[in-house]
Amino acid sequence: WSSDVCSSDLWLGGLTGNAYVAYAFRDSQIDASTGAVSGQLNDLTVRLGVEGARWKAEAFVMNALNDEDPAVLTPASLSYQIMYPRRMGLMMSYNF
């Protein structure tokens, strides 16, 4: 599921604002050959930004729920792999 909204209302002073939200879910899975069971995955991505005629700034959070259930289990080595840790950042661009 995802949604994207864009607005250039007067309260932004002629700038364009945008918001993006995406959510993905995967239930636990069983490996038929080993019987290992992975965890459920809940992935939420959020982006908020504003842009002018020549520039853009956008803040983002990926894996906003910080889901740490194992995406892959390896029973032989007793290890597991998570989707990816929560990541946050700011992207800025300018058109010359």
Secondary structure, DSSP 8 states (H G I E B T S, - for coil): -EEEEEE--GGGTT-EEEEEEEEEEE---B-TTT--B---EEEEEEEEEEE-SSEEEEEEEESTT---SEEEEETTTTEEEES---EEEEEEEE--
